[in-house]
Amino acid sequence: MATTDVKNTVPHMDMDRGGAFDFSNCIRNQAMCKMGAKAPRLTSTGTTIVAVAYKGGLVMGADSRATAGNIIADKHCEKVHKLTESIYACGAGTAADLDQVTKMLSGNLRLLELNTGRKARVITALRQAKQHLFNYQGYIGAYLLIGGVDPTGPHLYMCSANGTTMAFPFTAQGSGSYAAITILERDFKTDMTKEEAEKLVQRALEAGMHGDNASGNSLNLVIIEPNETVFKGPIVPEFCKRPEPNDLSYKFQTGATKVLKHKTYKYDVVESMDISH
């Protein structure tokens, strides 16, 4: 289809480039669809992962629900992955891809530490992850929050499935991140204490789990400091606990069920020790 034909078929739209949102690419997207280009397929990561940096350390956390479409496939999925003793990654996206990518990063970083005799730095883990994911152009569904503490201090990075990376003092990813980020933006402050950062991450995770059907069940936290790393979990929020026991009693009184029909069978019991036939 010629470009002039596309202009005639795509409706004219007046766009305002100011304000909070920019819709200037709508005409371009419509024209590309008219020319036969396939629009990208939108997918839901079905996760809530949160990380916050504080003075001298980092707190990261994730929920534990894994979904297959609208079905809860796993209630105890581990989304906080250990890369080194002081570097961790929280993952959203395809569970199998996340397991394999984090295993690859963990192995590469361990070999680097053995070869150099030094602790791996957080930016090294980020560089390896972004180059690997960029090579596959988003076909590996791994959305990572990579954070840790190295000799240069605490660091937190976001790495998208297509290799896009950014540094943040706090961030959230996954389908529950919209609710979680509101808590972070409201309550985050610089130079927080470890206790304040831990409570903030837990509140943000609970907000994401409460507002997103694809997140829930329980949450796990990891607190990374220069001299130690502490893993906490699983922590089950009150709204995730069942109000009644799992095993219900099904005992009915005699006569509760009406008998519609009686039938008697007569038979003889024959016992024999003869096994020759």
C-alpha positions as CSV (number, residue, x, y, z in Angstrom):
1,M,0.0,0.0,0.0
2,A,1.4,3.4,-1.0
3,T,2.1,6.0,1.7
4,T,-0.5,8.4,0.3
5,D,-3.2,5.6,0.6
6,V,-2.2,5.1,4.2
7,K,-2.6,8.8,4.9
8,N,-6.1,8.7,3.4
9,T,-7.2,5.6,5.4
10,V,-5.8,6.6,8.8
11,P,-8.0,9.2,10.5
12,H,-6.4,12.5,11.4
13,M,-5.8,13.0,15.1
14,D,-4.7,16.2,16.9
15,M,-2.2,15.3,19.6
16,D,-1.1,17.4,22.5
17,R,2.6,16.7,23.3
18,G,2.4,18.4,26.7
19,G,1.2,17.1,30.0
20,A,1.8,13.7,31.5
21,F,1.2,11.4,28.4
22,D,2.4,11.6,24.8
23,F,0.2,9.9,22.1
24,S,2.2,11.2,19.1
25,N,3.1,7.7,18.0
26,C,-0.6,6.6,17.5
27,I,-0.7,7.7,13.9
28,R,2.6,5.9,13.2
29,N,1.3,2.7,14.8
30,Q,-1.9,2.8,12.9
31,A,-0.1,3.4,9.6
32,M,2.3,0.5,10.3
33,C,-0.7,-1.8,11.0
34,K,-2.4,-0.7,7.7
35,M,0.8,-1.6,5.8
36,G,0.8,-5.1,7.3
37,A,3.1,-4.8,10.2
38,K,2.2,-7.0,13.1
39,A,1.6,-5.3,16.4
40,P,3.6,-6.6,19.4
41,R,1.7,-9.0,21.6
42,L,1.1,-7.7,25.1
43,T,1.8,-10.1,28.0
44,S,1.3,-9.9,31.7
45,T,4.2,-10.8,34.0
46,G,2.0,-11.8,36.9
47,T,4.3,-10.8,39.7
48,T,5.2,-8.1,42.2
49,I,8.9,-7.5,42.9
50,V,10.1,-4.5,44.9
51,A,13.6,-3.2,45.9
52,V,14.7,-0.2,48.0
53,A,18.1,1.2,48.7
54,Y,18.9,2.7,52.1
55,K,21.9,4.1,53.8
56,G,24.5,1.4,53.6
57,G,22.4,-1.4,52.2
58,L,19.6,-2.7,50.1
59,V,16.2,-4.5,50.7
60,M,14.7,-6.6,47.9
61,G,11.5,-8.7,48.0
62,A,9.0,-10.6,45.9
63,D,5.7,-12.5,46.2
64,S,5.5,-16.3,45.6
65,R,2.6,-16.8,43.2
66,A,3.2,-18.3,39.7
67,T,0.4,-18.3,37.2
68,A,-0.4,-20.1,34.0
69,G,-3.0,-17.8,32.3
70,N,-5.7,-17.4,34.9
71,I,-4.7,-20.5,36.9
72,I,-2.4,-20.4,40.0
73,A,0.2,-22.9,39.0
74,D,2.5,-22.5,42.0
75,K,1.9,-20.9,45.4
76,H,5.6,-21.2,46.6
77,C,7.6,-20.0,43.6
78,E,11.0,-18.6,44.5
79,K,11.5,-15.3,42.8
80,V,14.4,-14.0,44.8
81,H,17.5,-15.5,43.2
82,K,21.0,-15.5,44.7
83,L,23.8,-14.5,42.3
84,T,26.6,-14.1,44.8
85,E,26.8,-13.6,48.5
86,S,26.1,-9.9,48.2
87,I,24.2,-9.7,44.9
88,Y,20.6,-10.8,44.4
89,A,18.1,-10.6,41.5
90,C,14.3,-10.5,41.7
91,G,12.6,-11.7,38.6
92,A,9.3,-11.2,36.8
93,G,8.2,-12.8,33.6
94,T,8.6,-16.5,32.5
95,A,9.6,-18.6,35.5
96,A,11.7,-21.0,33.4
97,D,13.6,-18.2,31.7
98,L,14.3,-16.5,35.0
99,D,15.7,-19.7,36.6
100,Q,18.0,-20.3,33.7
101,V,19.2,-16.7,33.3
102,T,19.9,-16.3,37.0
103,K,21.7,-19.7,37.1
104,M,23.9,-18.5,34.2
105,L,24.7,-15.2,35.9
106,S,25.5,-16.9,39.2
107,G,27.9,-19.3,37.5
108,N,29.6,-16.6,35.5
109,L,30.0,-14.3,38.5
110,R,31.4,-17.2,40.6
111,L,34.0,-18.0,37.9
112,L,34.9,-14.3,37.7
113,E,35.5,-14.2,41.5
114,L,37.7,-17.3,41.4
115,N,39.7,-16.0,38.5
116,T,40.3,-12.5,39.9
117,G,40.3,-13.2,43.6
118,R,37.8,-10.3,44.2
119,K,34.2,-10.0,44.9
120,A,32.0,-9.4,41.8
121,R,30.5,-5.9,41.4
122,V,26.8,-5.3,40.8
123,I,27.5,-3.5,37.5
124,T,29.2,-6.6,36.3
125,A,26.1,-8.7,36.9
126,L,24.0,-6.1,35.1
127,R,26.3,-5.9,32.1
128,Q,26.2,-9.7,31.6
129,A,22.4,-9.8,32.0
130,K,21.7,-6.9,29.6
131,Q,24.1,-8.2,26.9
132,H,22.5,-11.7,27.1
133,L,18.9,-10.4,27.0
134,F,19.6,-7.9,24.2
135,N,20.9,-10.7,22.0
136,Y,17.5,-12.4,22.1
137,Q,15.5,-9.2,21.6
138,G,12.9,-9.9,24.2
139,Y,12.2,-13.5,23.4
140,I,13.7,-14.5,26.8
141,G,10.9,-13.3,29.2
142,A,13.1,-12.2,32.0
143,Y,12.5,-8.8,33.7
144,L,15.1,-8.4,36.5
145,L,15.8,-6.2,39.5
146,I,19.5,-6.7,40.1
147,G,20.8,-5.3,43.4
148,G,23.6,-5.7,45.9
149,V,26.4,-4.2,47.9
150,D,30.0,-4.0,46.6
151,P,33.1,-2.0,47.6
152,T,31.5,1.1,45.9
153,G,28.3,0.9,47.9
154,P,24.7,-0.3,47.5
155,H,23.4,-0.4,43.9
156,L,20.0,-1.2,42.4
157,Y,19.3,-1.6,38.7
158,M,16.3,-2.6,36.5
159,C,16.9,-4.8,33.5
160,S,14.1,-5.3,30.9
161,A,13.7,-8.4,28.7
162,N,15.0,-6.5,25.7
163,G,18.2,-5.3,27.5
164,T,17.1,-1.9,28.6
165,T,18.6,-0.9,32.0
166,M,18.2,1.9,34.4
167,A,19.5,2.7,37.9
168,F,17.0,3.5,40.7
169,P,17.0,4.3,44.4
170,F,13.7,2.3,44.6
171,T,11.6,0.5,42.0
172,A,9.0,-2.2,41.4
173,Q,8.3,-4.5,38.5
174,G,5.5,-7.0,37.5
175,S,1.8,-6.7,37.1
176,G,1.4,-5.7,40.8
177,S,4.0,-2.9,40.4
178,Y,1.3,-0.2,39.8
179,A,0.0,-0.6,43.3
180,A,3.4,-1.1,44.8
181,I,5.0,2.0,43.3
182,T,2.4,4.2,44.8
183,I,3.5,3.2,48.3
184,L,7.2,3.6,47.3
185,E,6.7,7.1,45.8
186,R,4.7,8.2,48.9
187,D,6.9,6.9,51.7
188,F,10.4,6.6,50.3
189,K,13.0,9.0,51.6
190,T,16.8,9.2,51.3
191,D,19.1,7.8,54.0
192,M,16.4,5.5,55.5
193,T,17.4,3.0,58.2
194,K,17.3,-0.7,57.6
195,E,14.1,-1.2,59.6
196,E,12.3,1.6,57.7
197,A,13.4,0.2,54.3
198,E,12.3,-3.3,55.3
199,K,8.9,-2.1,56.4
200,L,8.5,0.0,53.2
201,V,9.3,-3.0,51.0
202,Q,6.9,-5.2,52.8
203,R,4.1,-2.6,52.6
204,A,4.7,-2.1,48.9
205,L,4.6,-5.9,48.3
206,E,1.4,-6.3,50.3
207,A,-0.2,-3.5,48.2
208,G,0.8,-5.2,45.0
209,M,-0.4,-8.6,46.2
210,H,-3.7,-7.2,47.4
211,G,-4.4,-5.2,44.2
212,D,-3.3,-7.9,41.7
213,N,-4.9,-11.3,41.2
214,A,-1.7,-12.7,39.7
215,S,0.4,-11.8,42.8
216,G,-0.1,-13.2,46.3
217,N,0.2,-16.2,48.7
218,S,3.4,-15.1,50.6
219,L,6.4,-12.8,50.3
220,N,10.1,-13.2,50.7
221,L,12.7,-10.5,51.6
222,V,16.4,-10.3,51.4
223,I,18.4,-7.6,53.3
224,I,21.9,-7.0,51.8
225,E,24.6,-5.2,53.8
226,P,28.4,-5.0,53.4
227,N,29.1,-7.6,56.0
228,E,26.0,-9.9,55.9
229,T,23.0,-10.9,53.9
230,V,19.8,-12.0,55.7
231,F,16.9,-13.8,53.9
232,K,13.5,-13.6,55.5
233,G,10.4,-15.6,54.5
234,P,8.0,-16.8,53.6
235,I,5.9,-14.1,55.3
236,V,2.1,-14.6,54.8
237,P,0.1,-11.4,55.1
238,E,-3.2,-11.5,57.0
239,F,-5.3,-11.1,53.8
240,C,-3.7,-14.1,52.3
241,K,-4.6,-16.4,55.2
242,R,-7.6,-18.7,54.8
243,P,-10.4,-17.8,57.2
244,E,-11.4,-21.5,57.6
245,P,-9.4,-24.7,57.9
246,N,-8.7,-26.8,54.8
247,D,-10.1,-30.0,56.1
248,L,-13.9,-29.7,56.5
249,S,-16.1,-32.2,58.3
250,Y,-18.7,-34.0,56.1
251,K,-20.7,-36.0,58.7
252,F,-24.4,-36.3,58.4
253,Q,-27.0,-37.7,60.8
254,T,-28.7,-41.0,60.0
255,G,-31.8,-40.5,58.0
256,A,-30.7,-37.2,56.5
257,T,-30.6,-38.8,53.0
258,K,-33.9,-40.3,51.8
259,V,-33.8,-43.9,50.7
260,L,-35.7,-44.3,47.4
261,K,-35.3,-48.1,46.7
262,H,-34.4,-51.3,48.5
263,K,-33.0,-54.4,46.8
264,T,-31.7,-57.6,48.4
265,Y,-29.1,-59.9,46.8
266,K,-28.7,-63.5,48.1
267,Y,-25.4,-65.2,47.6
268,D,-23.4,-68.2,49.0
269,V,-19.8,-68.0,50.3
270,V,-17.8,-71.0,49.3
271,E,-14.4,-71.5,50.8
272,S,-12.0,-74.1,49.4
273,M,-8.3,-74.8,49.8
274,D,-8.1,-76.7,46.5
275,I,-5.8,-74.7,44.2
276,S,-5.4,-77.5,41.6
277,H,-7.8,-75.9,39.1
